[in-house]
Amino acid sequence: MADSKKEHMRLRNRLKQRRHKARYISERDLLENQVRHLQNLLENNMTALSWRDIALALLEAENESKATLEDLQIQHREMQQTMNSALALASTLTCRSNVPSPNRPFAFLNATLAADATARRLGMDWLSQHLYHNTDLMLNYAMFPAVGNDTYTLVRDCSDGLYDVLSRIQINYNRSLEDTFSALKPRLWSILRGETLPFYSEFLDPEITASIDPDMLYRRMVNSPGESVYFVAREFRSTDRIVLVLGNFANDELHAPNKRWTPSLLWAVVERQGPNQTRVRLVMFNGPYVVNNKTLTWEEEFDQFDLFSDEKNLPNYIQTFIESAEPNIQEKMSALSLD
């Protein structure tokens, strides 16, 4: 029995060696044919293209690709709206119409930070942990491309006239994870501290945040009378991934209740892609506005805020958010540049 197994192993090894040799010979022959082809081209005095011609051709191809991408993104939004409308219609025709639909995966953010010190500590830890453990959900929700660098603002239909706005940035660096994060950490934390915004932030409860995480922060940013943003920021590390999160409470019991607020979130994900390859993905998320405890539809936001100058319709609503997000995206791109 043992001899039979050994013979079987020897036979299998010989077959593997033959396949390997055949593959090697095939690849060698292919490369030799390519060399001969290139030599023939050179011998026939074929004129090489200038670098200028090559650059112009690549620029033209890039512009065509961008135009195609924009067309496909417009088609995607239209198809998504059609699909959501169809699903809404289908739900009214089935007995499952009373089952809650997860169209708004981040609706859990309508939370108030309690006044009690122990409850405040638990609340800050809960929100930051909840954001961290929903990192992959948000990255999928933002629909990042699998490869390459990318900037885009996505307006997602949550049904019932509600829309989420997500701006995403993806950058690849030819650096190790450690070198990349060492260079970017001060810039990322500057964003989390609100130093790039025109509004003043008051940092609160430093003893509580330090007891959770030495680098954690909690700040209050006043946008206008009746609207304060209560941000929690925190950093999470693992061997091949560093995640920074920023999220806000709807209210803080130690301060006057908000008349209006919006979920405003940020994820910065720094991931190892190889020994000297690192990818950074940044998501900036804003949910529908809530005014006097009522979540506004896009039509109600159109009427409520002086943001929309064009005719009141959904395409103008979406385009306004895409255009208004562009300066913020460019600012963050500049902050993340290591050239």
C-alpha positions in Angstrom: 0.0 0.0 0.0 2.8 2.4 1.0 4.7 1.5 -2.3 1.6 2.2 -4.3 1.3 5.7 -2.7 4.9 6.5 -3.3 4.6 5.4 -7.0 1.5 7.6 -7.3 3.3 10.6 -5.8 6.3 10.1 -8.2 4.0 9.8 -11.2 2.1 13.0 -10.1 5.4 14.9 -9.7 6.6 13.8 -13.1 3.4 15.0 -14.7 3.7 18.3 -12.9 7.3 18.7 -14.1 6.2 18.0 -17.7 3.4 20.6 -17.4 5.7 23.1 -16.0 8.3 22.5 -18.7 5.6 22.7 -21.4 4.4 26.0 -20.0 8.0 27.3 -19.8 8.7 26.4 -23.4 5.4 27.9 -24.6 6.2 31.2 -22.8 9.7 31.2 -24.1 8.6 30.7 -27.6 6.0 33.5 -27.3 8.7 35.9 -26.0 11.1 34.9 -28.7 8.4 35.6 -31.3 7.8 39.0 -29.8 11.5 39.8 -29.9 11.7 38.8 -33.6 8.7 40.9 -34.4 10.2 44.0 -32.7 13.5 43.4 -34.5 11.7 43.3 -37.8 10.0 46.6 -37.0 13.3 48.2 -36.3 15.0 46.7 -39.3 12.2 48.2 -41.5 13.0 51.7 -40.2 9.6 52.1 -38.6 9.4 55.7 -37.3 8.8 55.8 -33.5 6.1 58.2 -32.2 7.4 61.3 -30.4 6.7 61.7 -26.7 4.5 64.6 -27.5 2.3 62.5 -29.8 2.1 59.8 -27.1 1.2 62.3 -24.4 -1.5 63.8 -26.6 -3.0 60.4 -27.4 -3.0 59.5 -23.7 -4.7 62.8 -22.8 -7.3 62.2 -25.5 -7.9 58.7 -24.2 -8.2 60.0 -20.6 -10.7 62.7 -21.6 -12.8 60.0 -23.5 -12.7 57.8 -20.4 -13.8 60.6 -18.1 -16.7 61.5 -20.4 -17.7 57.8 -20.6 -17.5 57.6 -16.8 -19.7 60.7 -16.3 -22.3 59.2 -18.8 -22.3 55.9 -17.0 -22.7 57.6 -13.6 -25.7 59.6 -14.9 -27.2 56.4 -16.2 -26.6 54.7 -12.9 -28.4 57.4 -11.0 -31.4 57.2 -13.3 -31.5 53.4 -13.1 -31.2 53.5 -9.4 -34.1 55.9 -9.1 -36.2 53.7 -11.4 -35.3 50.6 -9.4 -36.2 52.2 -6.1 -39.5 53.4 -7.5 -40.2 49.9 -8.8 -39.3 48.4 -5.4 -41.5 50.8 -3.6 -44.4 49.8 -6.0 -43.7 46.1 -5.5 -43.6 46.5 -1.7 -47.2 47.8 -1.8 -48.3 44.8 -3.7 -47.0 42.2 -1.3 -47.7 41.1 2.2 -44.2 42.1 3.2 -44.8 45.8 2.9 -44.9 46.2 6.6 -41.3 44.9 7.0 -38.8 47.8 7.6 -36.4 48.3 4.7 -32.7 49.0 5.3 -32.7 51.9 2.7 -31.1 54.2 5.3 -28.3 52.1 6.8 -27.1 55.1 9.0 -30.4 56.2 10.4 -29.2 55.0 13.8 -27.3 58.3 14.2 -30.4 60.1 15.6 -29.0 59.8 19.1 -28.6 62.2 22.0 -25.6 62.3 24.3 -26.8 62.1 28.0 -25.8 64.5 30.7 -24.6 61.9 33.2 -20.8 61.5 33.2 -20.9 57.7 33.0 -23.5 57.8 30.3 -21.5 60.3 28.3 -18.5 58.1 28.4 -20.5 55.1 27.2 -22.2 57.2 24.6 -19.0 58.5 23.0 -17.4 55.0 23.1 -20.6 53.5 21.5 -20.8 56.0 18.7 -17.1 55.8 17.7 -17.1 52.0 17.9 -20.4 51.8 15.9 -18.8 54.0 13.2 -15.7 51.9 13.1 -17.5 48.6 12.9 -19.6 50.0 10.0 -16.5 51.0 8.0 -16.9 48.4 5.3 -20.6 49.1 5.1 -19.8 52.7 4.3 -17.1 51.9 1.8 -19.5 49.7 0.0 -22.3 52.3 0.2 -19.9 54.9 -1.3 -19.3 52.5 -4.3 -15.5 52.9 -4.5 -13.8 51.6 -7.7 -11.7 48.5 -7.2 -8.5 50.1 -8.5 -7.1 53.5 -9.4 -7.4 57.0 -8.0 -10.9 58.5 -7.8 -12.9 61.5 -6.7 -16.7 61.6 -6.9 -19.9 62.8 -5.2 -22.6 60.3 -5.1 -26.3 61.1 -4.2 -28.0 58.0 -3.1 -31.8 57.5 -3.1 -33.1 56.2 0.2 -36.7 56.1 -1.0 -39.6 58.1 0.4 -38.0 61.3 -1.1 -34.9 61.0 1.2 -31.3 61.3 -0.2 -27.8 60.7 1.2 -24.9 62.7 -0.2 -21.5 61.0 -0.2 -18.2 62.5 -1.4 -15.4 60.0 -1.9 -11.7 60.2 -2.5 -9.3 57.3 -3.3 -5.6 57.8 -3.6 -2.8 55.2 -4.1 0.7 55.9 -2.8 4.0 54.2 -3.7 4.9 54.1 0.0 4.6 51.7 2.9 1.6 52.0 5.2 3.8 53.3 8.0 5.5 56.0 5.9 2.2 57.0 4.4 0.3 57.3 7.7 3.2 59.1 9.3 3.0 61.8 6.6 -0.8 62.0 6.6 -1.7 61.6 10.3 -1.3 65.3 11.2 -3.4 66.3 8.1 -6.1 63.8 8.8 -6.4 64.8 12.4 -6.5 68.5 11.4 -9.6 67.6 9.3 -11.1 65.7 12.3 -10.5 68.7 14.6 -12.3 71.0 12.1 -9.3 73.2 11.5 -10.1 73.4 7.8 -13.6 74.7 8.4 -14.7 78.4 8.8 -16.6 77.5 12.1 -15.1 77.6 15.6 -15.0 74.3 17.5 -15.2 74.1 21.3 -13.5 71.0 22.7 -15.5 69.4 25.4 -15.1 66.6 28.1 -11.3 66.0 27.6 -11.2 63.9 30.8 -13.9 61.6 29.5 -12.4 61.2 26.0 -8.9 60.6 27.4 -10.3 57.8 29.6 -11.6 56.1 26.4 -8.7 56.8 24.1 -5.8 59.3 24.5 -6.3 60.5 20.9 -10.1 60.7 21.0 -11.8 64.1 20.9 -15.3 65.5 21.4 -16.2 69.0 20.0 -19.1 71.3 19.5 -19.2 73.3 16.3 -21.9 76.0 16.1 -23.1 76.4 12.5 -25.9 78.9 13.2 -28.4 79.7 16.0 -30.3 76.5 16.6 -27.8 74.2 14.9 -24.8 72.8 16.7 -22.8 69.8 15.6 -21.5 67.5 18.4 -18.6 65.6 16.8 -16.8 62.5 18.2 -13.5 61.6 16.5 -11.3 58.5 17.1 -8.5 56.4 15.5 -8.5 52.6 15.3 -5.4 50.6 14.2 -4.7 47.1 13.1 -1.7 45.5 11.3 -2.7 46.4 7.8 -5.4 49.0 8.2 -5.8 52.3 10.1 -9.3 53.8 10.3 -10.2 57.3 11.5 -13.9 58.1 12.1 -15.8 61.2 12.8 -19.5 61.3 13.6 -22.0 63.5 15.4 -24.8 63.2 17.9 -28.1 64.8 17.1 -28.2 66.6 20.5 -26.3 66.9 23.8 -28.3 67.1 27.0 -25.9 69.6 28.5 -26.7 72.1 25.7 -29.8 73.6 24.1 -31.6 71.2 21.8 -31.0 71.6 18.1 -33.8 73.0 16.0 -32.2 71.4 13.0 -29.3 69.0 12.4 -28.0 66.5 9.8 -25.9 63.4 10.2 -22.4 64.4 9.2 -19.8 61.6 9.1 -16.3 61.0 7.8 -14.2 57.8 7.4 -10.5 57.9 6.5 -9.2 54.4 5.8 -5.4 53.8 5.2 -4.8 50.3 4.0 -1.7 48.3 3.1 -1.8 47.0 -0.5 1.8 45.7 -0.6 5.2 46.3 1.0 5.4 49.8 -0.7 1.8 50.2 -1.8 -0.8 52.0 0.3 -4.4 53.0 -0.5 -6.3 55.8 1.2 -10.0 56.1 1.0 -11.9 59.0 2.4 -15.7 59.2 2.7 -17.6 62.4 3.7 -21.3 61.6 4.3 -24.3 63.8 4.9 -27.8 62.5 5.5 -31.1 64.3 5.1 -31.7 67.3 7.3 -33.9 67.0 10.4 -35.9 70.1 11.3 -38.0 70.2 14.5 -37.6 66.4 14.7 -38.9 65.8 11.2 -36.7 64.4 8.5 -37.0 66.5 5.4 -37.6 65.1 1.9 -35.6 66.6 -1.0 -38.6 68.8 -1.9 -38.8 70.1 1.7 -35.1 70.8 1.7 -35.5 72.7 -1.6 -38.1 74.9 0.1 -36.3 75.2 3.5 -32.8 76.3 2.4 -31.5 79.0 0.2 -29.2 76.6 -1.7 -31.1 76.0 -4.9 -31.3 78.7 -7.6 -32.8 76.7 -10.4 -36.2 75.2 -11.0 -37.4 72.9 -8.3 -36.8 69.4 -9.6 -34.8 66.4 -8.5 -32.0 66.7 -11.1 -31.3 70.3 -10.0 -31.4 69.2 -6.4 -28.8 66.4 -7.1 -26.6 68.7 -9.3 -26.5 71.4 -6.6 -25.1 69.0 -4.0 -22.5 67.6 -6.5 -21.3 71.1 -7.4 -21.3 72.4 -3.8 -19.2 69.4 -2.7 -16.4 70.0 -5.3 -14.5 72.7 -3.4 -14.4 70.5 -0.3 -13.2 67.5 -2.4 -10.4 69.6 -3.9 -9.4 70.9 -0.5 -9.1 67.4 0.9 -7.2 66.2 -2.2 -4.7 69.0 -1.7 -4.3 68.0 2.0 -3.7 64.4 1.1 -1.2 65.1 -1.6 2.3 63.8 -0.9 4.0 64.9 -4.1 
